[in-house]
């Protein structure tokens, strides 16, 4: 995934996508658990989808992988050779993600969507 994404998925669209997978959503959750945002960047709070029994629950979490050693949060790394056996995974619901090009500020910002689906997501590992 990238270091900036957009979340404009409605709660109704989210519930429909989860139900199409024959999964359930907790009764106590509502549209307030899936806040919309034009830009969610590394370090920002954003909604994530994670397993809960035979269903999916929404939680707000800080976007980005925790750093290994010193340095800031990581948003991109190769998973080959990584051991995720002691981690939990989640999906990040997104309506678009952004990539940037150029060396000078402000960089050109490109928006990517999935033309066949309104709901898609990137993955993040919870440690």
Secondary structure, DSSP 8 states (H G I E B T S, - for coil): --SEEEE---HHHHHHHHHHTT-EE-TT--GGGS--EEEEETTSEEEEEEEETTEEEEEEEESSB--SSSSS-B-----TT---TT-EEEEEEESEEEEEE-SSSS-EEEEE--TT-S-EEEEEEE-
